[in-house]
C-alpha cells in the first residue's frame, strides 16, 4: 500500500494539490502502521530467541505425552496397490511382527516414548547425588569403569550385573558437590569375556569421542592439480558441451525427477585433490598419492610436526601418550554456562525439498578438516543464497576411518569430534534454522564399523552383541558388521539413537543410508531388481528389519510431526513410502538413486549427442511408483568421491571470475529460486508431451505445474517456430533460459518475446505455441500473468 501511495503522490504532485495532501496523510498513517508492525516483529523474533521459551518439549512435557495405540489393521495398502493382495501372507506377517513389537514395548517398557529414550537409562547420566553409568553387555562376565577420574585403576570401580546382562555403577558426587568424573576426561569400560580375557572398550552410548592428536596436513595442495580447468576464454567444444549438459541435467532432475531435488555440489570450498574431477590430462599422480598416503598414515595413528597455531585447542580433551589406540571415550558434561542453548524454531517442512548435500570436514579451501563454526559462518549463508531450503549433512556420527566419509560408524551417539564439540554442532544447526534451512542428517543404521577396540564390534567379547552372528552379521563388500534388527536391545539402541539426534541436536529428519542393504539378506549385492514383486516379498526380505523401520518411522512421525525421513533404496520396494498405520513402511520419500547413475552413464558411455536415447533418459526420471514421493538425486557423493567423473563444482571456484564455474553456479541459483517462486516441483501436474526417438530432433517437452519446459539436446541443430504443446490456453513468457550470457550461453533467446497458445493441438495436448529452441539449451515458459523472468537477486534477498 505504501508503494501504491508513493506512486499516486508522485502523479498528483503531493506538494501542490489538496488530493496530494490527502495522499500524504494516508502515507503517514501507513508508515506508522509499518513501524508498529516492525516493532511487533522484532519483539516476536526476540521472544523466539529467548532460551526460557524454547520451542522444543521439556522432559516434563514428554512425561505427560500419551503415545497413541495401534488403531488400524494395516490393510489400507491393498487399496493403494491391488497387486499387493497377491502377497497378503507376507505383508500380514510383517504387520503382525510390527504389532507384536509395539505391544511388547507398551507392556514392558512403558511405551514407545519411554523406550526410545534409552540414552537416559544407558551410558552416563547425572542425578542429584552423582553419576550413573549403565551398559548392556551380556557376553561379559565382569566389568569395571576406568578413566582419568580414578587414575585408570582397573579394580576400584567394579560394576554390578543384573539378570538381563546390564552392568551398572553409581559414582557419588564429591564432598563439595562436584561430579566424580570431570568434564572432558577420558573413560572406558574394562570387561572380562567368557574366555577369561580382559579388554577395554569405549562405552557404547558415549556422547563424545576423540582421536589421540588431531592434525592438519600442511603442504598437500599441489598447484598443478588446477591445471586443465577451463577458463572463461576457452572456446573448445568440450567445454561448451560440458557446461550446457550440466545445466540441462540439473534442470531435468529438479523438475522431472520426483517431489524434491538433492544434489552433491562437490566440496563446498575446494579440495579438488580429494575428488576425481575431470581436469583434462593434467592430474598429477604424485600429489594425489601424497594426499591419500597422508590420510592412510593418519588413520594408522601417525602425526605430523605442525605449528601449534594450526591445531584446535584440545587441551580440555587430553589424548594420552603416543602408542595408545586411536580413539578415547570422553565424558562430555560442560558447565551450564558453556552449554549452547537453542534460540531458533525449526523451519516448516518445505512443500518440495531442494537439498544441498554436504560434508562439514571437507568444506574448506585449505588442506584441513573444517569445523562446525566455520561451516556455519562460511557455507550456510551461501547455501541459503543459492536457493536451497535444506541441507543433508554427511559424516555426523563419529567414525575412525575418515576416508569412509562417515559410513563406517564407531560411536553412534557421538558427533564427529574432528569438526568440533557437540555444542559447536548445536550452534551450526541453530544457525541453519535461523536461515530457514531444514537440517537432515545422513544416519547410518545399515551397518557399523568392523573395528573392535574403538567400535561396537565384539563389544562384550561375543559375536552377537547388537549384531547377527557369523556370515549373516558381516557385510563382505563393506567390511562391516550388520545389526540384528529382531534383538530387543538392538531395537532400543537404534530407536534411541534416532531420538537422540532429534531431541539433543534438533535435526529435522534423516536420510537413512543403505536401506536396500538393510531390507534384504542378500543386501542387494549382485542383484538386478526388475520390479517383479516376487523380489520384494519372499524369503530374501528381512522382515525383522522391515518391522524395525516401521517402528522407527512410527516413532519419529508420532513424536515429531514435522520430521522428514528419506530412504536410500535402489530396489524400489513397494509400500516403502506409505504410512505405517496403512501397513506401509512409513518413509516420507524414496531417494531416486538411479538418476545420478544414469547421468554418469550418459556423459561417460552414450557418446555423440545426436544418437542419445532420450526416451531412456526420461524413463529413468519417471521410473517411480505412482503416487510414491521421491527425491531426485541429481549427483551423489558416490559419483563425486568414489571414482566417477563429477559434474559438480565448488563455491570458491565459482568466485573466480576467470573460471566458467561461475556460470554453472549462477544457473543452479537461478534454477532453485525459479522453483521457489513457481512451486512447480510440489505441483502434482506433470505431463511429458514429447521425447523424440533416436535420430530425431532431440527435443523434450513437458509440463510441470504451470510451467512448460523445452529442452533441445541436439549438439548443432537449433529450431525456429518449433511448436510445443501445453495444457492452458494463455499468453506465456520466458521464466528461465539457459542461453543467457550469465549462464555461459550466447543470448540468442529473446526474453522479451510473448508466446500465445492457440487451438492447434499437438503431442496429445489441447493447445500449443511456437518457440525458438537453440541447440543444447533449456528454456522454461510460464503464464504471463505472473512476473516474467526470475529476479534471482530479489528472491534471494
Secondary structure, DSSP 8 states (H G I E B T S, - for coil): -HHHHHHHHHHHTTTT-HHHHHHHHHHHHHHHHHHHHHHHHHHHHHHHT-GGG-SS--HHHHHT-------S-S-THHHH-GGGGGGHHHHHHHHHHHHHHHHHHHHHHS-HHHHTTGGGTSEEEE-SSEEEEEEE-TT-SEEEEEEGGGTT-SSTTB-EE-TTSEEEEEEE--TTS--SS-TT-EEEEEEE-TTS-EEEE--TT-S-EEES-----TT---GGGGTT--BTT---HHHHHHHHHHHHHHHHHHHHSSSEEEEE-SSSS--GGGS-B--TT---HHHHHHHHHHHHHHHTT------GGGS---TTS---STTS-SEEEE-----GGGS----S------SSEEEEEEEGGG--SSSS---HHHHHHHTHHHHHHTT--EEEEE--EE-S-GGGTT-S-SEEEEE-GGG--HHHHHHHHHHHHHTT-EEEEEE--S-EE--STTSSTTTTSSS-SSB--GGGGEETTTTEE-B-TTSHHHHHHHHHHHHHHHHHH---EEEETTHHHHHBTTTTTT----S-GGGTSSTTB-HHHHHHHHHHHHHHHHH-TT-EEEE--SS--TTTTS-GGGTS---SEEEEHHHHHHHHHHHHHS-SGGG--HHHHHHHHH-S-TT--EEEEEE-HHHHHSSS-B----HHHHT-TTBTHHHHHHHHHHHHHHHHHH-TTT-S-EEEEEE--TTS--EEEEEETTEEEEEE--SS--EEEEEEEESS-SEEEEEEETTSGGGT----S-TT--EE-BS--BTTBSEEEEEEE-TTEEEEEEETTS-SS--HHHHH-
